[in-house]
């Protein structure tokens, strides 16, 4: 079965499938990750999202490479994203070469700056200690990202967890525009201001935790259990997950949903067949907003460039 033709044309010229498989899990489970990618490929998924800090690059790469070797899929048919961790800001080219080695691939479709945070080169875990922060110089980092495109190591570059203000600062010196900003986005954190800004700049907004991150350390089932979401789902003979995913897609975003369960992978793909009406969208717009991934661990008063959460996100959350 082929995924429906739900694609977004990025400013770098390539097409991004609007539904992607996320591969972050804690604790990381290598075998389950590899099996999930294999299952997803058979079901028609063509967009796979990983990151150095997830630890999932080798497992994702193995599953994709085996499918390519077995001619289940051509490399050109799949879209692969990974991300630059804070400890690699000093040398994005070497970091991406390591990612490609991990994944046994010749190139990525998209390489993102994971956070607007620079860490010491020896820092390699998701929650840094105070002494691990380094001075952020996004102009130098972005020049390294642009070099990755120039060398053919990736087709597009972009950002993740960047506010409108922080994106604007990158645009002020960028030769290659960011193609994507991947951020938390779901019916209870709708990112209206950011989406408007990115739309004006022709930057695609991709949503992580589009279901509210159930099963993650920071997420909950608040969206899946929300009475309004459930009511919309009932009306359309759909599920809460399908409503949440289709809401994101209907707003012009791509959605990165993580599941290693075959039934849920199938359920999530069913979101592509759902059509929400204006009343549904208006009801969702009325939901109280609440950010889940706050990034408190990147904030401190001594070594981080961000002394408060408002510094990190450039708005109250």
N, C-alpha and C positions, 0 to 999 in steps of 0.2 A: 504494500500500500504506500502510495506517495503522499507526502504532506501536501495539503491544498496550497495553491499558489498564493501564500501569504508572505510577501517579501517586502522589505524596505530598501530602496536604493539609497546608499550612503553617498556623502559628498565626495568620497574618493573613487566612486564609480562602480563599486561592487554591491551585490545584493545580499542583504541580511535576512535570514528566515525569522519571522516574527515570534516563533515559539522556540525557545532553546532549553537544553538540559543543563542545569547547574550541577556541579560536582563537589561542592563543599560539604563535608560532614565532620562531625566531632563526636567521638574519636574517629579518625580516618580509617576507613575499611577498604583496603586495596582491592581485594577480590570482588566485593560487592559493587564497587565502583566500576570495575572493568565489565562485570556481567551486566550492570545497568546500561552502560554505553552500548554493549552488544544488543541488548533487548531493544533499546531506543532506536538504534539504527534499523533493525528489522521492522519496527513499527512506523518508520518514515521520518523520524527526527533527523535533522541535518545541521543543527546548530548546537555546538558544545562549548561550554564555558568552564575554564579552569583558571588556576593561578599558582604561582610558585609556592605561596604560603599555604595553600590548601594541601599540598603534598600529593595532589591527584594527577599531576602532569604525566608521570610514567604510565599509570593505569589507563588513563584516557587515551594516551598515545598508542599504547599496545592494542587496545580494542579497535581504534580507528585504522591503524596500520594493517592489522590482520584483515579487516573488512576490505581495505583497498587491495591487498595482495590477493585475497580470494575473489576479487572483482564483484563483491556485493555492492560496492559503491566506488565512484571515481573520486579522487582527491578534490577535483574542481566542484563536486556536488556538495561538499561539506564546508561548513563555516566554523573555524576554530579560533577561540579567543583565549588569551592568557594575559597575565598582568605583572607589571614591574613592582617588586616589593621595595619598601623604603630603604633597605640596606643596599640596594643596587642603583640608586639614583646617580652615583658617581660614574657608572659605566653601563648604560642601558644596552649597548651593543653586545657586550660580553654576557650580560644577564639573559638576553634573548637567545644568544647562541647556546647557552646552557639549557634554556627551556626547550629549544629545538632538539638538542641532544637527548634530553629527558623524554621527549615525545616521539623521537625518531622521525621527525618531519623536516622538510626543506624550508618551509615558510609557515607563518601564521597568517590568518586573514586579518586579525585585529589584535593589537597589543596596547594595553591600557596602563596608564599610571594609576596604581591601585588606590593610593591616598595622597593628599597633598602633604606628605610627611617624609622627611629624609632621616634615615637611621644610620648609625655607624655600620661599616661593612661587615662586621662580625655578628651583628644582631640578626637572628633568624627565627624568631617566634612571634606569634600574632600580637602578644601583649608586651610591648617593650618596657624595660626598666628605665628609670630617669636618666641614668648615665648613657643610655643607648641612643638618645636623640642627637641629631646633627643639624647644622644650619641649612635650611631649605633654600635652594637656588633654582627655581623652576626654569629659568631661561637656559641654564646649562643642561638640566635634565631634559628639557624639550628638544634642545639641539641634538642630544644623544638619541632621542626617540626618532627625530627626523632622519638621522643617519641610518637607523634601522630600515626605514622605508627606502632610502637611497640605495642601500646595499641589497635590497630584495629579500630581506629577512622577514618582512611582513608587508601586507598590502595597505593596511590602514593603521593609524594610531589614534588614541583617544585618552579619555580621562575617566576616573571613577571617584565618586564621593567629592566632587568639586562643586562649590556653590557658584552662583552667577558671577559674583565678584571675582572669585578665583579663576573662573573660566576667562573673564574679560582680561585679567592680567596676562594670561597665556596668549590670548588673541593679539595683545599689544605687541608681542615680539615674534609670534609664530610665522614661519614661512609655509609650513604645512598645517592646515587647519585640523583641529580635532574632529574626527568623524563621529564620535560617540561620547556621551557622558553616561556611565552606568551608575545608577543610584537606587537607593531604596524607594520603591514606589508601589502603592497598593491603594485600595479604596479608602483606607484610613490614614494615608499619607500621600496626598495626590500630586504634590509638586507642581501646582499650577503656575507659580511665578517662574520656576526653573524651566518648565516646558515651554512657556511663552518666550523666554529669553533664548533658549536653545533653538526653538523653531525659527526665530528671527535671524539667527546666525547659521542656519542650515546644519545644526549639530543634532544628531539623533539621540533621543533619550531612551536608554534601555533600562528595564526595571529588574532589580534583584529583590528577593523576598516578595514577589507579587502576591503571595498568599498569606503574607504576614509572618513568614518564617516559623511555621509550626515545626517542632522538633529541633530547633536551633537553641543555642544558649540565650539568645536575646529575643527570640520571637515567641509567638503564642498562637492559640486557635481563635483569637478574638474576631478575626475576619470570617473564618469558616463558620463560626457559631453565631455571627451577628444576625439578629432577626430580620433586618431589612434585606441583607444579602440572601438569607434563606428564603424569604418571601419571593424575591425576584427569581431565584432558582426554581422554586415550586411553580411559579407562573409559566416558566419556559420548559418545564420538565427536564431541568438540568441540575447540576450540583453547585454548591457554593463555590467550589474551586473553579469550576468553569465560568461562573459569573465574574469572579475576581480577575481571572486571566483575560477574559474577553473585554472586561472594562479597560484594562491596560492597553490591549491591542486596539480597541476602538478609539483610544486617545492618541493613536499614532505611534505608540511605543512598542518595542519588542519586550517580551517577558521571559525571564530566566527562572524556570521552576525546577527545583531539585526534588526528584523522587527516585528511589531505587526499587520501587514496588511496581510490578507489571500492571496491575489493575489501575493504579494511580497514574502511571505513565499514559495509559490508554485514555483514562478519564480526562487528563490534562489536554491531550490532543483534541478531545471532543470540544474544547473551548473554541476551536477554529470554526466549528459549524454553528455556533450560537450567535444570534443577533439580538443585541439589546436595543430597546426603543428609547425614545427621549425621556419618557417617564422614569425608566430604570436609571438612566444616567443622572437625572435630576435628584432622584432619591439617594443615590450614592454620594452626590455632591453635598448632601445635608449631613453626612456622617461626621461625628466629631473626630478631629485629626489627632494622631498620636504617633510620634516617631519611635521606632523600635531600636535601630542601630544608632546609638547616640555617639559612640566613639570616645567615651569618657577616658579610655586608656591612652588616648593620644593627647590628653590635656594635663599639664602640670604648670606650676608657677616658676619653675627654675630652668628647665632645659628645653621644653617644647616651645615651638613658635606660637602655640595657642595656650593661653593661660586660662581661658574659659571655653565652654561649649559654644558660646556665641562667637568667639574668635574663630573657632573651627568651621562653623556653618554660616557665619555672617548673618545670623538671624536667631531669634529666640526659638527654642524647640521645646 
